[in-house]
Amino acid sequence: MSSTIGGEDINHDLTTDEKDKLERDLRAEARKLMLKGKKKKRKSLLNQANEISRRKSKRADHH
């Protein structure tokens, strides 16, 4: 899930607490998938969690 100029980030307007909870849930689900051997789905969830945890760009604040 990469950032685009078009603003397709569905998590952009979430509060910090909501982002933390969502990130925590994604990482917990990824841990479960690790035990089942589903590497591709696990990697996808970890990438989503990493994207959520990124800081908002100062240049993007005006949008």
N, C-alpha and C positions, 0 to 999 in steps of 0.2 A: 504494500500500500504506500505508494509514493505521493508526495505532495505535488499539487498542480496549481497553476495560476488560476484555473477556473474555480478553485475553492471547493473541492469535493471532499474535504475533511468533515465527516459527520460528527466528530468529537470536538470540533472547534469551540462550540458554545457551552460545553459542559463546565461545571465548576471544578475546582481543584479536587474537592472531595469525591465527586462523581468520577473524575478521571482516575483517581487513585484506586477506587473500588473496582472499576472496570479493568484496569491494568492488573490488579491483584487476582481478579477472577480469571482473566486470560492466562496468567502465569500458572494458576492452580490447575486449570484444564490442561495446559501443556505438560505439566508434571504427570497427570494421569495418562496422557497419551504416550509419554515416554515409556511407561510400564507396559503398554500394549504394543509397542514397537511401531507406532504410526508416526514415522519421522517427518514426512512431508507436511501433514496437518499440524504437527507440533511446531515445526519451524514457522509455519504461517502464523500461528497464534503468538509465538514469541516476537515475530516481526511486528504484529499489530500492537503488542504490549510496548515494544520499544518506540513505536511511532507515537503512541499516546503519551509516553513519558517525556518526549522531547519538549523543550521549552518553546513557547510561542515566539516567533520572529518579531522583533521590534518594528520592522518595516510593515508587517502584516497587521499591526494593531489598528491601523486606520480603517480597515475594511469592516 
